[in-house]
Amino acid sequence: ALKQQVNEGGVSLLDLSVQIFTVPTVVTRLVRERDLLETLFSCLFDFFSPHEPDGGERISPSSEVVRRMLYLRLCHDICYVLRIPGAAARFPSHQAAVERWLALCERVQGMDPNTRQATTHVEFESRNWSYAFALALEMAPVLSHLVGGYRESLPKGGE
């Protein structure tokens, strides 16, 4: 049945990531022994880099990756991993992953700055704001899991 779905284009190899990243024993081992967090956050950061026309410091909301929302699968995979008990708590100890996440957040800042047109009538409104907003919406759950993991990693009071 799976072979038939693959042949008909109904299943992608990428669909298997949800099967892997939702199994606690597999994720725990990959995080601990294979630096899964560093790998995923490096992939997310690098995913945007080659698609920036000027190699600039900001992610462009008009880039193909952002407009076509090609980052969705990777953001979802990161959330699957961070939902596994203990995985998000290990994030603060992975310096490379922390640095990649912070660098990505820095590049997202000011993605689509708004400027007010006071002198002329604006006939065409760019849709870039919606692409930037969609990316921010996908990054928000990742941040929420990371904050929860950071709190979990702090020493408990009275112990």
C-alpha positions in Angstrom: 0.0 0.0 0.0 2.8 2.4 0.8 4.6 1.6 -2.4 1.5 2.4 -4.4 1.0 5.8 -2.5 4.6 6.7 -3.2 4.2 5.8 -6.9 1.1 7.9 -7.1 2.8 10.9 -5.4 0.7 10.7 -2.3 3.6 10.1 0.2 6.9 11.8 0.5 10.0 10.7 2.2 9.7 13.9 4.2 6.5 12.6 5.7 8.6 10.1 7.6 10.1 12.7 9.8 7.0 13.0 11.9 7.3 9.2 12.5 10.8 9.5 13.7 10.6 12.8 15.7 7.6 11.8 17.7 9.2 8.7 19.3 10.7 9.7 22.6 13.4 7.0 22.8 14.7 7.8 19.3 14.6 11.6 19.8 16.3 11.4 23.2 19.1 9.3 21.8 19.5 11.5 18.7 19.6 14.6 20.9 22.1 13.2 23.3 24.4 11.2 21.0 24.0 12.8 17.5 23.6 16.5 18.3 20.1 16.5 16.7 19.3 20.0 18.1 22.4 21.5 16.6 21.7 19.8 13.3 18.1 21.0 13.1 18.8 24.6 14.1 21.8 24.8 11.7 19.6 23.4 8.9 16.9 26.0 9.6 19.5 28.9 9.6 21.3 27.6 6.5 18.0 27.0 4.8 17.5 30.8 4.4 21.1 31.7 3.6 21.5 30.6 0.0 18.2 32.2 -0.9 19.0 35.7 0.1 19.8 37.7 -3.0 22.4 39.9 -1.3 23.6 37.4 1.2 22.4 40.1 3.6 21.8 40.2 7.2 18.0 40.2 7.0 15.8 37.5 5.6 13.8 38.9 2.7 10.1 38.3 2.8 10.1 38.2 -1.0 12.6 35.3 -1.2 11.2 32.1 -2.6 11.8 30.2 0.7 9.6 32.7 2.6 7.0 33.3 -0.1 6.4 29.6 -0.7 6.7 28.7 3.0 9.3 26.1 2.3 10.5 26.3 6.0 7.3 24.8 7.4 8.4 21.2 7.5 11.6 22.0 9.3 9.9 24.2 11.9 7.3 21.5 12.5 10.1 18.9 12.9 11.9 21.1 15.4 8.6 21.5 17.4 8.1 17.7 17.4 11.6 17.2 18.8 11.2 19.9 21.4 7.9 18.4 22.6 9.7 15.3 23.7 10.3 15.5 27.5 13.8 16.6 28.3 14.7 17.6 24.7 14.0 21.3 25.0 15.8 21.3 28.4 19.0 20.2 26.7 18.9 23.1 24.3 20.7 25.7 26.5 23.7 23.3 26.8 24.1 23.1 23.0 25.9 26.4 22.3 26.0 26.0 18.5 22.2 25.4 18.4 21.6 28.5 20.7 23.9 30.6 18.5 22.1 29.5 15.3 18.7 30.2 16.8 19.7 33.6 18.0 21.3 34.5 14.6 18.1 33.4 12.8 16.0 35.6 15.2 18.3 38.5 14.5 17.9 38.1 10.7 14.1 38.0 11.1 14.1 41.3 12.9 12.9 44.1 10.6 12.1 41.7 7.8 9.4 43.9 6.4 9.7 47.4 7.8 6.7 49.6 7.1 7.1 53.1 5.9 4.2 55.5 5.8 3.5 57.2 2.5 2.2 60.7 3.3 2.7 62.4 0.0 1.2 60.2 -2.6 -1.6 57.6 -2.9 -0.4 54.0 -2.7 -1.9 52.1 -5.6 -0.2 48.8 -4.9 0.3 47.3 -1.5 3.0 44.7 -1.2 2.1 41.3 0.3 5.5 41.0 1.9 4.0 41.7 5.3 1.9 38.6 5.1 5.0 36.4 4.3 6.9 37.9 7.2 3.9 37.4 9.5 3.6 33.7 8.5 7.3 33.1 9.2 6.9 34.8 12.6 3.9 32.6 13.4 5.9 29.4 12.6 8.8 30.5 14.7 6.7 31.4 17.7 6.0 27.8 18.8 9.7 27.0 18.5 10.5 29.9 20.8 7.8 28.8 23.3 9.2 25.3 23.5 12.7 26.8 23.9 11.7 29.0 26.8 9.9 26.1 28.5 13.1 24.0 28.0 15.2 26.7 29.5 13.0 26.9 32.6 13.1 23.2 32.9 16.9 23.2 32.7 17.2 25.7 35.6 18.1 24.2 39.0 15.0 23.6 41.1 14.8 25.7 44.3 15.5 24.0 47.5 17.4 21.0 46.0 
